Amino acid sequence: MEKKTLSRDGTRIAYERTGQGPAVVLVSGAMSTGATVAPLAAELSGRLDVTVYDRRGRGASGDTEPYAVEREIEDLAALIEAVGGEASLYGMSSGGALALRAAASGLPVRRVAVYEVPYAMDDAAARAAAEYRERLTEALGQGRRGDAVELFLRFTGLAEEMIQGARQSPMWAGMESVAPSLAHDDAAMGDSRVPRSELASVTAPLLALAGGASDAWWHEAARAIAEAAPGGTYGTVERQTHMVEPGVLAPVLAEFFAA
């Protein structure tokens, strides 16, 4: 990350900016950094002024205790100020929950788009999310970063043999290094339910997307997000799953953000 801006609490937030056009900030999800969404930024840079950044506690950005979601919203406020005072937001997965909360907080957000925010759409899913939070808090509180990563991968539905394979891979050390930030994403998700009352205050046009090849509950969540916001629209990215391809997603986002 080439540039840094100071958040309100003095935390340094590292970011990179590329392209020309309306400004948009990309918000990555759990276990990811700005580098994770850099391929999408490259696809969008022909039509948009795109900023990717390392969320606090990851990559080249700093961190300041105690954590609060409000601090991450202040990080976005600092980034928006750095790129001209107004920007659109795109959030992936739990990063989408943060983008929605930032838009609802009254930041100068022109438009907001999210892809597959993992809100719980029934009681069983909400109970699973609560159990995950409890076990994650315990693991991180005891410094068991590897166990925290395992919990997250299991929570997302990854098969046990794949989790154990990941634990033996060269990537594991990097995953453990950002494990504390799993608590940040969990906090951004709130009580795991679609925050309808909060979304009602999002005045900017909002696009909630799900992959055409994804399970039905992803679409239920995206529809619920869109229905809760005054300017909300639901859309599908054909033939995609949660691991969406940047080259397929980019045209959908570019059309929305350049409008």
C-alpha positions as CSV (number, residue, x, y, z in Angstrom):
1,M,0.0,0.0,0.0
2,E,1.6,3.3,-1.2
3,K,-0.4,5.9,0.8
4,K,-1.5,6.3,4.3
5,T,-4.2,8.5,6.0
6,L,-4.9,9.1,9.6
7,S,-8.2,8.0,11.1
8,R,-9.8,10.0,13.8
9,D,-8.2,8.0,16.6
10,G,-4.7,8.4,15.1
11,T,-4.6,4.9,13.5
12,R,-2.7,4.9,10.1
13,I,-4.8,3.4,7.3
14,A,-2.9,2.2,4.3
15,Y,-4.5,2.5,0.8
16,E,-3.9,2.6,-2.9
17,R,-5.7,4.5,-5.5
18,T,-6.0,3.8,-9.3
19,G,-8.1,4.9,-12.3
20,Q,-10.2,7.9,-13.2
21,G,-13.9,8.7,-12.8
22,P,-16.4,8.7,-9.9
23,A,-14.6,7.7,-6.7
24,V,-15.3,4.3,-5.1
25,V,-13.8,2.6,-2.0
26,L,-13.7,-1.2,-1.9
27,V,-14.2,-2.8,1.5
28,S,-12.8,-6.3,1.8
29,G,-14.4,-9.1,4.0
30,A,-13.1,-11.5,6.6
31,M,-9.5,-12.9,6.4
32,S,-8.7,-10.4,3.6
33,T,-6.7,-7.3,2.9
34,G,-6.7,-4.6,0.3
35,A,-4.7,-7.0,-1.9
36,T,-7.7,-9.3,-2.0
37,V,-9.9,-6.8,-3.8
38,A,-7.0,-5.4,-5.9
39,P,-7.9,-7.5,-9.0
40,L,-11.5,-6.1,-8.9
41,A,-10.0,-2.6,-8.6
42,A,-7.9,-3.2,-11.7
43,E,-11.1,-4.3,-13.6
44,L,-12.9,-1.1,-12.5
45,S,-10.1,1.4,-13.0
46,G,-11.0,2.0,-16.6
47,R,-14.2,3.8,-15.6
48,L,-13.8,4.6,-11.9
49,D,-11.3,6.2,-9.4
50,V,-10.9,3.1,-7.2
51,T,-9.4,3.0,-3.7
52,V,-8.4,-0.3,-2.0
53,Y,-7.2,-0.3,1.6
54,D,-6.1,-2.5,4.4
55,R,-8.7,-2.5,7.1
56,R,-7.3,-1.7,10.6
57,G,-5.4,-4.6,12.1
58,R,-4.5,-6.0,8.7
59,G,-1.7,-5.6,6.2
60,A,0.1,-2.2,6.3
61,S,-2.5,-0.5,8.4
62,G,-2.2,0.1,12.1
63,D,-4.6,-0.9,14.9
64,T,-5.7,0.8,18.1
65,E,-7.4,-0.9,21.1
66,P,-10.2,-1.1,22.1
67,Y,-11.9,-2.1,18.8
68,A,-15.3,-0.7,17.9
69,V,-17.1,-0.8,14.6
70,E,-17.4,3.0,14.8
71,R,-13.6,3.2,14.5
72,E,-13.8,1.4,11.1
73,I,-16.5,3.8,10.0
74,E,-14.1,6.6,10.9
75,D,-11.5,4.9,8.8
76,L,-13.8,5.1,5.9
77,A,-14.6,8.7,6.6
78,A,-10.8,9.5,6.5
79,L,-10.5,7.6,3.2
80,I,-13.5,9.4,1.7
81,E,-12.0,12.7,2.7
82,A,-8.6,11.7,1.2
83,V,-10.2,10.9,-2.2
84,G,-12.2,14.1,-2.5
85,G,-14.9,14.3,0.2
86,E,-17.5,12.0,-1.4
87,A,-17.3,8.4,-2.7
88,S,-19.3,5.3,-3.3
89,L,-18.7,2.1,-1.3
90,Y,-18.5,-1.5,-2.4
91,G,-18.4,-4.2,0.3
92,M,-17.7,-7.9,-0.1
93,S,-19.3,-10.4,2.3
94,S,-18.9,-9.1,5.9
95,G,-17.2,-6.0,4.4
96,G,-20.6,-5.3,3.0
97,A,-22.0,-5.1,6.5
98,L,-19.4,-2.5,7.3
99,A,-20.2,-0.6,4.1
100,L,-23.9,-0.6,4.9
101,R,-23.3,0.7,8.4
102,A,-21.0,3.4,7.1
103,A,-23.7,4.5,4.6
104,A,-26.3,4.5,7.3
105,S,-24.1,6.6,9.6
106,G,-24.4,9.6,7.4
107,L,-21.0,9.6,5.7
108,P,-20.9,11.4,2.3
109,V,-21.6,8.1,0.4
110,R,-22.8,8.6,-3.1
111,R,-23.9,5.0,-3.9
112,V,-23.3,1.7,-2.1
113,A,-23.2,-1.8,-3.4
114,V,-22.7,-5.1,-1.5
115,Y,-22.1,-8.7,-2.6
116,E,-23.5,-11.6,-0.5
117,V,-23.5,-10.2,3.1
118,P,-23.9,-13.3,5.2
119,Y,-26.9,-12.2,7.3
120,A,-28.8,-15.0,9.1
121,M,-32.2,-15.6,7.4
122,D,-33.7,-18.0,10.0
123,D,-33.4,-18.8,13.7
124,A,-31.1,-21.7,13.2
125,A,-28.6,-19.6,11.3
126,A,-28.8,-16.9,14.0
127,R,-28.1,-19.4,16.7
128,A,-25.1,-20.7,14.7
129,A,-23.8,-17.2,14.4
130,A,-24.2,-16.6,18.1
131,E,-22.3,-19.9,18.9
132,Y,-19.5,-18.9,16.5
133,R,-19.2,-15.5,18.2
134,E,-18.9,-17.1,21.6
135,R,-16.3,-19.7,20.5
136,L,-14.4,-17.1,18.5
137,T,-14.2,-14.7,21.5
138,E,-12.9,-17.5,23.7
139,A,-10.2,-18.7,21.1
140,L,-8.9,-15.2,20.5
141,G,-9.0,-14.3,24.2
142,Q,-6.7,-17.3,24.8
143,G,-4.4,-16.4,22.0
144,R,-5.4,-19.5,19.9
145,R,-5.2,-17.9,16.5
146,G,-5.1,-21.1,14.6
147,D,-8.2,-22.4,16.3
148,A,-9.9,-19.1,15.5
149,V,-9.2,-19.5,11.8
150,E,-10.5,-23.1,12.0
151,L,-13.7,-21.9,13.6
152,F,-14.2,-19.3,10.8
153,L,-13.5,-21.8,8.0
154,R,-15.9,-24.3,9.6
155,F,-18.5,-21.6,10.1
156,T,-18.4,-20.8,6.4
157,G,-19.0,-24.4,5.6
158,L,-15.6,-25.5,4.4
159,A,-15.1,-29.3,4.6
160,E,-13.0,-30.7,7.5
161,E,-10.4,-32.2,5.2
162,M,-10.0,-28.9,3.4
163,I,-9.5,-27.1,6.7
164,Q,-6.8,-29.5,7.8
165,G,-5.2,-29.2,4.4
166,A,-5.2,-25.4,4.8
167,R,-3.6,-25.7,8.2
168,Q,-0.6,-27.5,6.5
169,S,-0.3,-25.0,3.7
170,P,2.2,-22.1,3.4
171,M,-0.8,-19.7,3.6
172,W,-1.7,-20.7,7.2
173,A,0.8,-18.3,8.8
174,G,-0.7,-15.4,7.0
175,M,-4.2,-16.5,7.9
176,E,-3.2,-16.6,11.6
177,S,-1.7,-13.2,11.4
178,V,-5.1,-11.6,10.6
179,A,-7.1,-13.9,12.9
180,P,-7.7,-11.1,15.5
181,S,-9.6,-9.2,12.8
182,L,-12.2,-12.0,12.6
183,A,-13.7,-10.4,15.7
184,H,-13.9,-7.1,13.8
185,D,-16.0,-8.7,11.0
186,D,-18.2,-10.4,13.5
187,A,-18.8,-7.1,15.2
188,A,-19.7,-5.5,11.9
189,M,-22.4,-8.2,11.4
190,G,-24.2,-7.0,14.5
191,D,-26.7,-9.6,15.8
192,S,-26.3,-11.4,12.4
193,R,-29.8,-10.3,11.2
194,V,-30.5,-7.9,8.4
195,P,-30.4,-4.4,10.2
196,R,-33.6,-3.2,8.7
197,S,-34.1,-0.1,10.8
198,E,-30.5,1.0,10.1
199,L,-30.9,0.4,6.4
200,A,-34.0,2.5,6.4
201,S,-31.8,5.6,6.9
202,V,-29.6,4.8,3.9
203,T,-30.6,7.5,1.4
204,A,-28.0,6.7,-1.3
205,P,-28.9,4.3,-4.1
206,L,-28.1,0.8,-2.9
207,L,-27.4,-2.3,-4.9
208,A,-27.5,-5.7,-3.1
209,L,-26.1,-8.6,-5.2
210,A,-25.9,-12.4,-5.0
211,G,-24.4,-14.9,-7.3
212,G,-26.6,-16.8,-9.7
213,A,-25.0,-20.1,-8.7
214,S,-25.2,-19.4,-4.9
215,D,-27.6,-21.0,-2.5
216,A,-31.1,-19.5,-2.1
217,W,-30.4,-17.9,1.3
218,W,-27.8,-15.6,-0.2
219,H,-30.5,-14.2,-2.5
220,E,-33.0,-13.9,0.4
221,A,-30.4,-11.8,2.3
222,A,-29.7,-9.6,-0.7
223,R,-33.4,-9.1,-1.3
224,A,-34.0,-8.2,2.3
225,I,-31.2,-5.6,2.2
226,A,-32.6,-4.0,-0.9
227,E,-36.2,-4.0,0.5
228,A,-35.1,-2.3,3.7
229,A,-33.3,0.6,2.0
230,P,-35.4,3.4,0.4
231,G,-33.3,3.3,-2.8
232,G,-32.5,-0.4,-2.7
233,T,-32.2,-2.7,-5.7
234,Y,-31.6,-6.4,-5.8
235,G,-29.5,-8.0,-8.5
236,T,-27.9,-11.3,-9.6
237,V,-24.5,-11.8,-11.0
238,E,-25.0,-14.8,-13.4
239,R,-23.2,-18.1,-12.9
240,Q,-21.2,-16.8,-9.9
241,T,-20.9,-18.1,-6.3
242,H,-19.5,-16.4,-3.2
243,M,-16.0,-16.6,-4.8
244,V,-17.1,-14.1,-7.5
245,E,-14.8,-13.5,-10.4
246,P,-13.7,-9.9,-10.7
247,G,-14.0,-9.8,-14.4
248,V,-17.7,-10.8,-14.2
249,L,-18.6,-8.6,-11.3
250,A,-16.8,-5.4,-12.5
251,P,-19.2,-4.5,-15.4
252,V,-22.2,-4.8,-13.0
253,L,-20.6,-2.5,-10.4
254,A,-19.1,-0.1,-13.0
255,E,-22.6,0.5,-14.5
256,F,-24.1,1.1,-11.1
257,F,-21.3,3.4,-9.8
258,A,-20.9,5.4,-13.0
259,A,-24.6,6.2,-13.3
